[in-house]
Amino acid sequence: MKKHLTSLTIILLAIIFSGYSQEKQWEVDLKESLYEVGWIMQSNDGLIIASGAKGLLAMDNNTGDIKWHNKELKAVDKSTFQNIDGLPLFYAEYVPIAGKTRGIIINSSNGDIVFDTKDEGYRIKNFNLLPNQGIILFELTKDKERYLMSFSLETWEQKWITPLGESKGFIKSLLTKRSFIDQGPYFTKDNNLIIGIKDRIFAINKDNGKITWKHEADKKIKALVYSEANSSLYLGIKKSKKLTVLDPSNGSDITPGKLKLRGTLIDVRPDDANNLILVETEGFNIIDPSTNEFKWKKSFKIDYLDEVIPHEKGLIAIGKDEKDGTISLVDDNGKKIWTSKVKGYAYYVTPTDKGVLYVSTERSNILDYEKGKDVWDKDVKFKAIPAVTYDEVENKVVLFENKKGYKFDLQTGQIELFAEDIALENVKKKTPLLAEYVNNTGYLLYTGQHVSLLSSSGELKYSKYYEPASSLKGFVGLAETGLAFAGVDLDITGSLENINQLSALSKGAYRTSKDQTDGTSSESTVAGLYVGNNQNNMSTVFEITKTRYSNSKTIKDHKFIVAKIKSETAPTKHAIYMINKKTGAIDKQIDILDKTPNYLIDEIDNVIFINEKNHLISSHKF
C-alpha cells in the first residue's frame, strides 16, 4: 500500500510540475501590425526584432510592448541580419517595391536609421569595432567593387567611404561573415590607416578617407607588419625570397641590402622586446628595428619550419610535417638549447610553466625547458581534438577524448588518466564534444543534442541524447569542426573551440565571463566606452549594453536542448528542455505548437521567445 501511495504521489507531482513548467510572461498577436511574421531576432540591448509583410518592429523583451515600427522596411532578409558587437545597432537588407536592394544600420533602441545605402547599392560584408580609435570600420561591397567605411562611435554617423578596387572572383553570398581585409588594420604615427588586401596595400587618411598611397605586389601578400618602434612597414610576398621594408608615410621602399631571404617567407611577427621574428623555409632570424638588420650571422634552421613562438625561456621553433616534426628551443643569440623529434603532425603547440605542450596526430606530451625531455611518463594519444575544461577546485586542465578522461596539472606538469571506457550515448570517436566544469560536481560533456556528466572521480553520472527537432533555427550552432591545414591532407575532427580553450588556459586565463553567475560589464572588452572632446562633452557609446549585462544573470546550472518527442499514442511534437547540468533532469519544458517554429533563447535573461503560426509572439520564463 505504501508503495502504491508513493507512486501516486510521484504522478501527482509530475502533473503539478507539468502545469507550472511553462511560465508564460506575455503573448502578443502581431497579425494586425505585421500580418505575417517571417522571423524574430534579438538585438544587443535585448529587444525582440520582428520582420513581417507590413514592416519591421521592435518589442520590449520584458513586456511585449512595441517600441517602434518602421512600415517601410517590409520583408527584411533574415540572412543579412547582423548585430554589431557590443552596441545597440544592427544591420539588415531589404528590397523596396521600386529600387535596388538597400542595406541599413538601425539603432535598435529607438528605430532610427543611422546609415542607409539607399540607391547606392552598397552591402555590408563585415565590420571591425575599434573603440580605441572611436570608430567602426565597415567593409562594403557594390557589384564587384570593395569599399571601406569609417563610422563614428561619437556621432553615430558615417565619416567617409573609400573605394578599394575590384574583387576578382568575389563571393556574393552574405550567409557567412567573412572579411576581405587580409592584413591589418594598422594605425601609424602619420595618421594613416593601413590594410592589406590580397596583393595590394592601401594607406588611408583615417580622418577623411583619402588614399595617401597604394602598393601593388607581384603576388599575394603573405605577411604585413607595422613596427611602432621604428615606424616601418614590413612586407613579405608569397614564395618570395625578399623581405621589403616600406615607409608607412609614403609607401617608399627603404629596404636595407642585408634583408635578403635564403628561402621563401613564412611569417613576420613582433616579439615582446619590439624586435621582429622573420620566419622563412630555410630558418628564422631576428630583425633589430633600430638598424633593420639581422641580429644573427646565421639563421636558425630546422626541417619543415612552420612557426616560431617567443617565450621567456627562449624562442620555440616548430617544424611540422605530415609524418614527423621537430620542436627546438633557441636562445637569444640564435644557438640551439635543445631539439626534440615529434611523431606525427603537431597541430597544436603552446608553452606552459613546465615546458612546451604539443598535441600531434600520433602523440601528445610536454617537453621540459632544460633538455627537451618528456615530462609525462607515457604519451597521450588523441584521435580527435579533445574536449577541454578547467577544474577550479583541483586547479587542473581536464581533457576528454575517445572514452578517456585526463587531468593535467599546469603547475607540476603531471597528467593522470582518471576515467576509462566511458561510453557516451550516441557519441562516436569523431563527435565534436565540448566540455564545461560544473562547480563541485564534475565535467559536462556536450554537443547540440547530447549532454553527459562525468564526475571528478571518473564516474559517468548520466548520458543522454535528444533527437533534434525538424528545425534548429534560432540556436547558436556548435563550434566549427575539423581543422584545415594549408598543403597538408589531414583528417582531424573536433571542435575548434577546444583549441581556443587550450590556448587560453596556457596563458593563465582559467575563467571566462560565461562561467560567472552574474554577467558583468568588466568582462566585455568594449562595454562602458565613452568618447568625446572633454569631460563635459562625452557621448555614451555602450550604456545600454552595459546596463543589460549588469542587471542580468547568465545560465550557469542549466543547458537548453530542443528535441523531437515521439509517441505511439499521440502525434510527434517538439519541446524545449531546460536540463539540469548536475542531475541530467529536465527541470522545465516548453511545448512548441508549430512543427517548424521560429524561436530565440535569451541565455542572459533566461527567457525563450517563440514565433508561432507566423503572427503569435510569446515569452516564456525559465
N, C-alpha and C positions, 0 to 999 in steps of 0.2 A: 504493500500500500504506500509506504514511504517513497519507494522508487517511482511509482506512478505519479505521486504528487510532485516530486522533483521534476519529472519530465513535463508535467502540465505547467509548472511554474516557468520552465525554460521556454515553452511555446508561447505562453502569455507575454513574457518579457520580450521575446522576439517580435511579437505582433506590436507591442507598445513601441519598441525601438524602431521598427519599420515605419510606424506612423509619424515619428518625430525625427526621422533621419534626414528628411528633406526640408530644411528650413528656408522657405521662400521669403526673400526680403521685399521684392517688388516685382510687378509684372506690368508691362506696357504694350499695348497694341498699336503698332505703327502703320496699320493699314491705311488710315486717313492721311498720315504725314508723308509716307514714302510709297504707299501702295504695296510694293513688294520689296523686302529687304534682301539684297543679294548676299551681303556679308557683314560681319561685325569684326572690328579690331579694337585694341586698347591703346590709347596714347600714353606717353610717358608720365603724364600727370594723372592717369587713372581713368579718364573719361572714356566712355564707350563710343566709338565712331561707327556709325551705321550708314551704309550706302544702299540707295534704292532707286526705283524708277522715277521718283519725284525729288531727287536731290540727295545731299549729304548732310548729316546732322550729328551732333554730339550729345550724349546723355550723361547726366551725373551718375557716377557709378554707385553712389550711396543711396540715391532716392529714385532714380529713373527719370528725373525731370529733364526735359530737353533744354540744353544750354544755348544752343544756336542751331540754325537750319539754313543752309545755302541751297536754294531751289534750282540754281543754275547748274550745279555740279551733279548731273544725272548719270547714273550707271558708271561710277568710277571703277577703274580696273583694279581689282584686288591685288593682282600680281605685282603692281607697281608701288604698292603702299610700303613706305619705309619710315619708321620712327627715326628721328635724328637724335643720336645718343645724348642722354642727359639733359635734353631740352624739351619744352612743351611745343615741339614743332614736328610736323610730318610732311612727307612728300607723297603725291599721288598723281595719276594721269586720268584724263577723261577725254572723250570725243564729243565736242558740241554738235548740235544739229547741222550747223553750217560752219565749216572751217577745219583746220588741222587739229591733230592731237595736241592737247595742251598739258603742260606739267606745272604743278602748283605746289608751293610750300605754304602750309597753313599753321597759324598759331592755334593749337588745339584748345587753349583755354577760353578763347573768345570767337574763334572762327575767322579772324582776319587773315586775308591772303597777303603774305609778306613778299612773295615772289610769284610771278606768273609769266610763263613763256609766251602767252598769247599766241600770235600767229608766227612767231619766230621759229617754231619747230624744235626747240631745244628739248632734250630729255636728260634727266639726271642719272648718271651711271653709278656714281659713288661719291663719298664725301669724307673729308678729314677734318675732325674737330680739333682746332688748335687754340686752346684757351690762353696759352702764354702770349700768343700773337693777337688775341682778341678777334679771331675770325674763324669762319668755316670755309674750307676750300671745297667747292663742288666741282666734280668732273662731269662735264656736259658733253652730249653728242648731238649732232644735227646732220642727218643723212650719213655720210662717211667722214664728216669733219669732227675733230675734237676741239673742245673749248674748256677753259678753266674760269671759274667764277669765284671771286672773293666776296664773302657775305659777312657783314659786320655784326659782331655779338653785342656791340654797344648800341647801335641804332636799329638793328634788325632790318637792314636794308642792303641791297646789292651795292657793292663798291665798284666792281668792274667785271667785265667778261672779256677774255682774251682768246683769240683763235690759236690753235696749236697744230694745225695742218691736218692732212687727210690720213685716215687709218686704212691700211691695206688689209683686206680680209677681215673687216670689222664684224664683231659679234653683235648682232642686233638685239638679241634677247636680253630682257632685264630681269629674268627669273632668278638669275644668280648675281649676287653683288660682287662685282669684280672691278678692281682699279685698273686704269690704263697707265698710271704712273708706275714705272718700274724702279726708279731711284729717287730718293728724297721724299718730301721736300726739305731743302736746307735753306736757312736764312743767314745771309752773310752780313759782315760788318758794313758793306757798301749799300745796304738797303735792298739787296736783291733776293728774290725767291728763286731757287734753282731746283729744277726737276729733270729727270731723265726719262725719255720715252723711247723704247727700242734702241735706235741708233742715233737719236738726237738729244741734245741738251738745250734747255731753254732757261735763260736768265731773265726774270720778270721783275720790274719795279713793284714792290709789294704795296705801294701806296696808290699808284694809278693804273697798274696792269700793263704798262707798255713793255714790250720785249726789248731789253737793252742789248742783248747779243744772243746768237744761236751758234751751235756747233754740231756738225753732222759727221759721224764717224763712218769708217768703211764698213763695219759690221755691227751687230748688236752689242750694246754696252754691257759688259759683264760686271763691272764694279764702278761706283761713283761715290767718292768720299770727300766731304768737306772738312778740312782741318782748321779749327779756330786758332790753334797755336801759331800757325804761320800764314793764315788766311790764304790757303792754297786748295785747289780742287784737283783730286787725283782721279784719273780716268783710265780704266782698263777695258780693252776690247776683247771680245770672244775670239779665241785662238790666235791672239796677237802676241808677239814677243817684245812688246814695248809698253811701258807704263808712261802715260802722258800726264804732265802737270800743267794745269791751266790757271791763269789769273782770274779769280771769280768776278773781278770788277769789270773786265772787258773781254774775257774769253781767250786772251792771247796765250800762246804756248810758251811756258817758262821751264820746260823740262831740262834738267841738267844732263850732261852726257853720260853720267855713270849709272843711270837707272835702267839700263838695258836688261831684258829678261833672257835667261838661258832656256826656258821652256815657254809654256803658254800660261796666261794668267788664270788663277782660280778665284782669288779674293784679295781685297784690301780692306783692312779693318783697324780701327784705333785700339790701343791698349789703355790701361789705367794711368800710364805715365805720359800720355799725349803723344806717344810715338805711333807709327803706323806699321802694322804687320803686313808684309807683302807675301802672299802665298801663290806659288806657281807650281807647275808639274815637276820641275826639277829641284824644288826645295823652297825654303822660306827664309826671309831676312827681315831686318828691322830698318825702317827709314827714319832717320833723325830729321824732324821737321825744321830744325834750325838751319840745316845745311842742305836738305833734300838729297842726302847721300846715304848709302847703305852703311850700317854700323859695323857689320861683319865683313871680313875679307872673302869668306866663303859662305854661301847659303847652306843651311842645314837640309840634308836630303834624306828622305825615306821613300820606300816604294809606295806607289798609289796614294801619294799625299793628297788629302782632301780637305782638311780643316786644321786650324791652329787655335787653341784656347789659351789666353793669357791667365796666369794664376800666380799667387804669391810664392809658390814653390818653384815656379819656372814656367816655361811655355810647353803646353801639351800638344804635340804633333800627332795627328791621326791619319793613318793610311787605310783606305777602305778598298777592298776587292771583294768580288763575289764569293770567293772561297776562303781567302786568308787576308788578314790585315795586320797592321802594326800600330802600336802606341809608343811614343817616345816622350821622355821628359828632357827638356833642353834648358840650359842656364842662360843668363842674360848676355853671355859672350858668344852664344851660338855653339856651345860644346855639349855633347851628349852626357846626360846623367845616367840614363838607362834606356833600353829599348826592349819591348816585350812583344812577342807574336800573339795575335788574336785569331782564333779559329772561327771562320765564318765572317759574314758581313756585319760589321759593328754599326748598327743603325742608330744607336743611342750611346753617347759618351758624355760624362759630366764629372767634374771634380767634386769630391766630398771631403770632409775633415780627415778621413783616414786613407784617402787615396783616390785613384781615378776609377770610377764605376763605369763599366761598359755592359751593354746588352747587345749580343750579336745573334745571328740566325742559328748558331750552333751552341753557344755557351755564354754565361754571364759570370762576372767576378769583379773584384776590386784589386787594383794594382797599387801597392803602397808607394809612398813618395820617395822612400830611401833607396830601394833597389828594384822596384817594379815587380815585386813578387806578389803572388796571390794572397789576399787576406783571408778569403773564405777557404776552408779546408776542402770543400767539394764544389765543383762547378754547379751552377743552377742553369737548367736548360728550359727556355721558354719557347714554345712552338707558336705562340702568338704574343701580341703586346699585352703584358699583364695588367690586370685591374689594380689600381693604386689608391691607397688612402693612408692616413696617419693616425696612429693610436696616441691620443693626447695624454693618457694615463701612463702607459708604458714608454712613451717617447720613442716609438719605433715606427718605421715605414712598413706597411702591410701590403704584400704582393699576392695576387691570386691568379692562377692560370693552370689550365689542364688538370683540374681536380685537386690541385695542391695549393696550400697556403704557406707563405713565408713571412717571417718577421725580420726586418733589417734594422739594426741599431746604428744610427748615423754617428754616434759618439765613439763606440768601440769598433765599429766596422763589422761586427759579427752578424751572421744570419742563421736562423733556425727554421726548420720545417715543422710547423705546428699543426698542420692539417693535411691528411692524405685521403685519397679515394672519396672525395666529396662530389657526389653525383647530384647535379642541379637539374631540376625539371626542365626538359626541352631546351637544354643548353648544350651546344656542341663545342668542339675544340676551337673553332674559328668564330664563335659567337662573340661580338664585341662587348664584353662585360665592362661595367663601370663599378666602382666601389665607393663606399661612404662610411666613415666612422660614426657609430651610434653610441652616444655617451654612456659609458659604464655597462654596455650590453654586448657589443660585438661589431661586426662589419657587414653592412648591407651590400649585397651583390645584385646588380640590376641591369635591365635593358628597358626598352619602352614598354614591353608587355610581361616582363619577368621580374620577380623580386624574391630574394633569398636572404637569410640571416645566418651568418657564421659566427659562433661565439668566440671570445678571445682565447678560449682553450682549444678551439678547433672542432667544436661540435656543431653540426648543422641543426639549427633550431626549427627552420621551416624553409620550404622551397615551393613556389607557386608560379604557374604560368597562366595568363589570362588571354583567351582568344581575342584578337583585335576586332574592333568594330569595323563596319564596312567603310567608314571614313574616319581618318585621324586628323582631319584639318583642324587647325587651331592649337595644336600642340607643338611644342618645341621638339624637333626630331633629335635622334641620337647624334652624337658627335660623328664626324666624318670617319669612315672606316677605311683601313688599308693605308699603305704608305707607297708613294710613288717616288722612285729614285731615278734621276736622270742617267740614262745609259746603263742601268742595272736592272735586270729582269728578276725580280724577287716577288714571292708570294707571301707577304707578311700582312696579317689581318689584325684587327683590333681597333680600339678607339684611340684617335689621335689625342683626345683629352687626357689620356693616361700619360702620354709623353710630356704634355704640358705640366701635368701634376708632378711628375718626376723632376722636371727642371725646377719647378717652384720649390719643392722640398730640398733639393740640393743647394738652393740658395738661402735656406733658412725660413722660407715662407710656409709655415706649418698650418696656418689657418687662413681662410678666406672669408669674405663677407657672407657667403651662403651658409657658413657654419654658425652664425650668430642667431640668437633667438630674436633679437630686435635689429632691424636694418638701421644703419647709421649713415649720416651724410659723409662722415670722415672716411668711410670705406670707398667712396666714389672719387675718382681722380679729378672729376670736373665739378662736383657739387659745391655750391657756395661761392661761385665765381662772381665777382663784382668788377665792373670796368667803368672807367670814366677819367676825366681830366684831373679832378681833385676830389677830396673827401666830401665836399659839399655838392658835387655833381657826379654821383656814382649811379650806375644803372645795375639793377639786379638781373642777373642772367639766369640763375638756376634756382630761384626761390621756390617755385612750385615743386620741382623735383626734390629739393632738399626737405620741404615740409612733408612730402609724401613718404620719404624714407624715414624721417624722424618719428612719424606717428603711426607706423605700420609694423606688423610682425611678419617675418618670413616663416615658411612652413619648415619646422625642424623635425617634428615627430611623425610626419605622415608623407606618403607618396600617392600621387594621383595616377590611376590607370583607368582607361576606358576599355570596356570589354563587351563582347557579344555574349548574351545569355540565351542558351538553347534549352528548350523544354519539350518533353514528349506530349504534354497536355495543354501547352499554350504556345502562341506564336513567338518566334525569336524576337528578343528585344535588346536594347543597348542600355548600359548603365555606366555612370562614372563612380568609381570606387575611391574612397579615401582609406588607404591601407595603413595601419599602424606598423611602423617600422620595427618596433621591438617585439611585437607578437605575431605579425602577419595577419591579424584580424581585420575584417572590413568594419571600421568604426562607423562610417556613414556611407550612404549611397543615394545617388540621384538617378532616377529612371529617365531616359530620354525618349520622347514620344516619336520623334522623326526617325526614319530609317537612316537618313544621311543628314544629321543636324550640323549646323554651324555653331561652334561654341568656343569660349575662351576660358582659360583658367588663370585667375589672378593669384599668383603664389605669394604676393605681398599682403594683400588684404584677405586672403583665404576665402575667395569667392569664385563661383562659376557663373558665367553669363551664357545664356543659351538663346539662340535664334531658331525658333521652331515655326514650321509652316510658313516661312518667309515673311512673317509680319509680327509674330509674338515674341517679345524680348523679355526674359526673366532673369532675376538674380537670386542665387542660392548660396546661403552662408554655410560654411562647414565648421 
